[in-house]
Amino acid sequence: MRIQDLQGKMEEQFRNHIIGSSPLRNELYLEVDSSGIKEICSSLESEFGCSLISLFAMDERENKGHFTIYYAFAERSAGLLIVLTVTVDPSQGIFPSISTKIPAAALYEREIQDLFGLHPLGHPGGKRLVFHGNWPENCRPLRRDFPLSSRPAFADEKMEFSTINGEGVFEIPVGPVHAGIIEPGHFRFSLAGEPILNLEAQLYFVHRGIEKLSEGKSIEKGFYISERISGDETFTNSLAYCQSIEKIAGIKVPDRAEYTRVLFAELERLTSHLGDLAGVCLDVAYGFAAYQIRMIRGWSYRVADELCGMRFLRSVNKPGGIRRDFVAGKEESLIALLKEIKKELEDTVDIVMHNSQFIDRVENTGILSNRIAVDLNASGPGGRASGIPYDVRKSFPYAAYGSLDFQVPVQNDGDVSSRVKVKVAECFQSISLMIQVIETMPTGEIKTELGMLAPYQFAFGLTESPRGENVHFIMTGENQTLLRYKVRTPSFCNWPALCHAVKGNIVPDFPLINKSFNLSYAGNDL
């Protein structure tokens, strides 16, 4: 389907609700009235096969006199992005909830309610999402008139959790402080005997106000912030940021920089997946496999050291390209290292996947059904293990991915075993991609100057992080600054999916299921 065809169908079907429309490349922007938003969103999902990938608000009272809600949908088979906008009257502060039609919208709407004080009318649950009991009721930090330097008075409100009643039902609270060095998150288990009936996660203990911090910052300082959203997704977050800025600037990034970006993105994916696989093996007490895979992960950090000397891959990207040529003169040593990693990983995987005790622990454990995965827009290995064949690198090709040969591994059982198999296969695909990049790297420049950016322009940047679909939205302000920076990492969508995958299992399996998703607290708690 072409963007013009979609535009024609939408305008014909919803002519009474569409105020204006404008296509741009593979993106369609529709301004609609609030009375038709639920019907249009439902139709996009059910009739046009689109998935809700982001939903957020903007405070535009200064220049337009209202708030605006943005609904971003992806038509993945054709690589199209459809963005709906609805205005909200500040005097009323309400907008129609679509979560009864599209379950994935529920968290976004609760987030808007917390951060902007706009009420989603008809939302089935009004519990706070971002703020806990110590945040004052009427403080809305993403409104433009809320000063960054403000220190709200401490409030004291009890946090409420869902309660399941019945004979023999009891609760186990876990966290927010955990053993080791992982970040905080509270998990409330409801059980009847051993099986878990329900799991409710309370996150945002490390909420840093990333989006508020970005307001009014320079383009360069905004990039600095993007690299610090989540430590093990540094590169793909900075790449999504760069994509947005480069679209607004209307520039073409040099081919050599685009190929180099693929190399670093796949290195980040490889090290992330190896850490996940080692963690799963450790959680089933398979010590040999855990330490063997950790050793291989250490070898992958040798690749990072050879390239840039930084395992977090910071200060590699920059809007317009990359900071310097990281590959020149290192081609032979990099390929040798990658082939060494591939051979060791092949031997290790062969041993692990033929261990009957390991297989017994991971098969039929933590099943995420395809239906729930689709409803919640589960992405990355978590979604692909449940039969969703979606990868941003294929549907919305960026950098040099459109010129490279790779497959998207998919499993259908949705259990820990499937997520392990997907990540193992993706490790080999990443190694193959990195070797392809080094062998076919074009010569030439590595960056393009941005020039001056016009104010009040906006764009989306989409990347496939190790955890899945990563969506960044930027609107520019005056004098090369950021007016709005909205980030939606894959962990935001996948945390609710994890809570569903745990149901029916026993508490000792939770660490194993959790590690098979390996979601980010910082990447969620922006």
N, C-alpha and C positions, 0 to 999 in steps of 0.2 A: 504494500500500500504506500502511495506517495503522500507527502504532507498535504498537497493540494486536494487529493481525494478525500482525506480525512476531514479537512476543513469544510469541504462541500457537504459531506454527510452530516457533520455536526451542525452546520448552519441551517440545513434543511430540517433536521429532526428537532432542533431546539431553538428555532427562530424567535420564539416568544421570550426566551430567557437570555439569549446572547446579545450583549450590548455592543461588543466590538471584537474583531479577530484580526490577527496578524501572524502570517507564517514567517519563519526565519530559519534558513538552512533546513535542518531536520527537526525543528521545534515549532510548535503551534501555541500561540498565546491567545486565550479567550477571556474576555471580561464578561462575567455573567451576573445576573441578579441573584440575591440570596434565596429567593423563593424557589429557584430551580436548581440550586447547587446539589441537593441530595439526589435528585433524579438524574442529573447529568453525570455525576460521579458514579452512581450505580450503573448507568448505561455504559460508561467507559470501561468499567470492570467486566460486566456480564456480556455485553454485546460486542465490544471492540477488543476484548482480551487484554486490557491495560492493567497495570499494577500501580498502586499508590506507593511512591518512593519517597515523598517528603510532603510535609504539611506544616506551615509556619506562618507567623504574623509579622507585620511591619507597622511601626508607628509612623504614619505619614501625616500627622495632624498639622505639622508646621507648614508644609508646602501644599497639602491637598485637603486638609481638614478632616481626615478620617483615618481609621486603621484599615489595613488590607490583609486579607488572608490569602495565602498562595497554596494551591493544591497541585502538586507535580505528579503526573502519571507517566509511565513508560510503556510504549507498545514495543515490546522487546523483539518480536519476530522481524519487524521492519526497521528497528532502530530509530523510533520516533519518540519525542518528548512532548507531552501535552501539559500545558500549565494553565490552570484556571485561577482567576482572581475574583474575589468578592470583597466589597467594601463593608465596613462596620461603622455604624454611627456611634461616635464617642459618648453621646448622651444616653444611649441605651446599653452599649457594651455587650451585645449578644450576637451570636451567629448560630446557624443551624448545625447541629451535630450530624455527621454522616456515619458514625461508628456502628449504628444498628444495621446499616447496609454493608459497610466495609470495616470489618473488625480491626484491621491494621491502623485505622485512624484514631482509635481510642486513646493511645498514649500521646499522640501528637496534640490532641485536643486538650488533654489534661495539662500538658506542658504549656500550651498557650494560656490556659486559665491561670496557672501559677505565675508565669513570667509577665503577662500583659494585663491580667485581670479581666479578660473577655470570657464570657460564660458560654459554653457550647450547649445550646438549648436542646434538650432531649437526650443528652448523654446518659447512659445507664448507670454510671458511677462517678461521683464527684470527689473521690479521695485525692488528696494532694499527691503530686508525682515528684516534683523537684525538691520542694521544701518540706522539712520535717516540722516537728512541733515547736521549734525555737524561732521560727520565722514569723514576723507579724503578719496578720491577715491581709492588710491593705497596702503592703509594700510590693510594688510591681517593677522589678529592676530593669526590664527591657523597654519600658516606656522611656522616651527620649528625655523627659523632664526629671528622671530619677538620676541624681548625680553619682558618678562612680565612687566618689569619696565618702558617700553616705554610710553611716554605721547604725543600722536600725536597732531599736531597743530589743532586748531579749524577750521572747514570748515563752509561755509555758503551756503547751497544748499536748495532750496525750495522743500518740500515734495509734491509729486503729487498724486492725487486721481483720480479714475475713474469718468468720467463725463457722465451723462445721459441727453441728450437734448430732448426738446419737450415742447409743450405748457402746462403750469401749473406745470412743474416739478421744484422742489426746493430742497435745501439741508439743513440738520440740523447737525451741528457738535456737538458732545458730548464728553467731556473729553479733554485731558487725566486726569485732576484732577476731582475726583468725590466726592460726599458727603460721610461722614463717614470715615472709615479707610481702605477702599479697595485700592488695588494697582492701578497704572495708566494704562490707555489704551484709545486710541482715536477711536471713532466710527463715521463714516460719513454716514448718512442716506440720500438716495435719495427718494423723495416722489412725488406722483401725487395726490393731495388732502390728504386723510388720509392714504391710503395703502402704505406700504414700497415697493419700486421697487427694491432697492439694498441696501446692507449694506456692507461697507468696514471697516475692523478693522485694525488699525495700533497699533501693540503691541511693545514689546521690550524696553519699557521705563525703565524697571528695569533689563536690561541685565547686568549680573555680571561677565561674562567671566568664568563660572564654568569650562568649558573644558580646557581653557588655564591655569587656576589656578591649575588644576590637574596635568599638565605636570611635571614630575620629582619628584612628591611628593611620600612619602613613602606609603605603603599599608595602614597603620594605619591612616595617614593623609587623604588619599583618602576616607576612610570610613567616617571620620569626615565630609568631604565635602558632601558626598552623603546624610547624614542626614539633610543637610541644603539646599537642593534643593528647597523643598516646604514644608512649616510647617505642613500642614495637611496630607501629604503623607510621613512623615518621615520614618515610619517603612518599608513600601513597597519599598521605594527607597533604603534604607540601605539593605534590603533583596535581591534585585536584584543585588546590588553591591557584597554582600557576595556570592551569587550564582556564579557569574563570577569568583571571586577569588578562590572559592572552586573547581570549574571545572578545573581551571588552575593548582591548587595544586594537583588535583587527590585524594582528601580525601573524606571520608564519614562522614557526620555530625551525631552525636548520635541521636537516635530516640527521646529521651526526649527533646532535643533541637528543633527538627523538629516539634514536637507537640506544644511546647511552642510558636514557631514562628507562627503557625496557630492561636493560641489564640490571640496574639497581632495584627496580620494582620486583624482578624475579628473585634476586638475591634476598630481598626482604621476605618474600613469600617462602623461600626455601628455609631460611633460618627459623622463621615462625613455625612452620609445619614440623620441622625436626624437633623443636622444643615441645610441641603438642604431643607428638608421637612418643617421645621419651617420657613425658608426664603420664600418659595413658599406661605405658608399660610399668612405670613405677607404682601407679595406683593399683595394679593387679599383682604387685610384688614380684614382677619379672625383672629382677635386678640386672641380669646380663644384658637384656635387650635395652633397658633404660640407659645404662652407662655406655653401651656401644653406640646408641643413637646420639647421646650427648657428645661423644667423641667426634662423631661425624659433623655435628653442629659446630663444634670447635673448629673443624677444618673449614667449614663455610665462612666462619669469621676470619680465617686466614685470607679468603678471597676479598672480604671487606677491607681488611688491613692492606692488602696489596693494592686495592683500588683507591681508597681514600683515607685509610687509617682511622676510621670511625665506625664502630659496629652499629651505632644508631642511624648511620647514613645521613647525618645532618650536614648542612652547608654544602650539599651537592647540587641541588636544584637552585634555580632562581627564575623569577618571571622573565620569560624570553628565551630560556635555554638552560644551560648548566654553567657552573662557576668557572670550571677549567676542564681541560681535556684529561679525563682520568684514565683513559684506556691506552693511549698512544705509548708504544714501546713495551707494553705488558702482555701483549696478546698470547704469546707462547706459554708463559708461566701461568696465566689464568686458565687457559684450556687444559693444561696438564693438571692443575688443581681440581678442576671440575670433573675431569675424567676419573681422577682418583676417588673423589667423593661418590660418583655414580657407581663405580665398581664395588666399593665398600658397602654402600647402601643396598645394592642388589643382593649381595651375600647376606646381609643382616635381615632384610625383609624376607628372604627365602626361609631363613631359620625361624623367624618370629611367626610367620603365617602358617607354618606347619607344626606349631606347638599346640597340642590339643587343649591344654589347660588354659592357655591364653584365649584361644578361640571360644572356649566354653564361657569365659567371663564377658566377652564383648558381643557375642551374638545374641540377639533378642533382648538386649539391655538398652534402656533409654530410647525407645522408639518414638520418633516424631513422624506422624502420619503425613502423607502428601497433602491432604485436605487442610490440616492445620498449618502446615508449612506455607501453603499458598495464601491462606487467609491472613497470616501474620507477616507475609512478605519475607520469610526466612531466606537469607541469601548466603553466598559463599559456600564452603564445604558443607555447612549445616543444611542448606537448602538443596544442594546438588545430591547429597546423600539420601534425600527424601524424594528424589525423582524430578526436581526442578532443573532443567538443562539450561540455566541462565548464567552467563558470565559477561560482565561489562566489556571485557576485552574483545568479545565476539559481537555483541549486540550494538555497542557504541564504541567502535575501535578508536583508540587514541594512541599517541606517541607513534611507534612503528609497528604496533601489533597487526595492523591490516596487511603488512607486507611479510609477515612471518608465519611459519607453519606450526600449528600446535592444536591439540585436542582438548576438549573440556570433559574430564571424567565425571560420570554420573552413576549413582547407585540408586536402588529403589526401596530398600528395606528400612531405611531411616533409623537404624540402630547405631550403637557405638562402632560396631564392626564396619558398617558402611561409611561412617565418617572417617575412620582410620584408612580404609581403602581409597577413599577419594583423596585424602591428604598425601598418602604414599604416591599415588599416581601423579598428583600435582607436583610433587617433589621432582620426579623424573621429567615432567614436562618443563619445569622451571630450568633444570639443568640443560635440557635440549635447547630451550629458547636462548639461554645465555651464550651457549656455544655458537648458535646461529648468529646472534648479534655480533659477537667478536669476529666471526669469519666473514660476515658480509657488511661490516661497518663502513659506511661511506666516508669519504674525506670531506673536508670543508670546515665552515665556521661552526661554532658551538653555541652562539647566542645572538639574539636580535634585540636591539634597543626598543624599549616600550614606547617612548615618546609620552606626550601628555594624554591623560585619560579624561574623557568628558565626564562631567558629574551626572549622577542619577541614571547611569547605565548599569545594566545587570546581566549576569550570565551564570549558568550552572557548569560545574566541573564534576565529571563522573569518573571514578577509577575503581578497579577491582583490587581491594586490599587483601591481605592474607585471610581476613575474616569475611570478606564479601563486598557487596555493593556499598560504595562510599560516595555521598552526595554533598557537594559544597555549593552554596549560593552566595554571590557577592553583589552588592550594589555600591557603586562608588559615590563618594561625596565630593565636596569642593576641595580644590587644591591637592589632588593626588591622595585622597584619604578614603577610608572605608566608612560608608554610611551604615551598612548592614552586612554581617557575615554570619550566615547560618550553616551549621555543620550537622550532618546526620551520618554518623558512622554505622557500620553494620551491626555493632553490638546493641544499638538501640532497638532494632527489630528482632534480634536473635535472643535477647534475654527472656522475653515472654515465651518464645519457642522452647527454650530450655525448661521453663517451668512446666510446660505441657509434657515434654519428653520424660520428665522425672516421674510422672504419675503412674502408679501401679508397680513401681519398683520399690526396693527397700532402701533405707537410709544409707547403709554402707556402700551402696552403688552410686550415691550422689556425687562423690568426688570424681569417680570415673566418668560419669555422664557429663559433669561439669567440664572436666578437662578435655573431653572429646569435642566440645564446642570452643573451649578456651576463649571466653569473651572478655572484653576489656572493661574494667570499672571506670578508668579515666576516660576512655573513649565514649562512654555512655554519660558520665557525670560531668558534662561540659560546664 
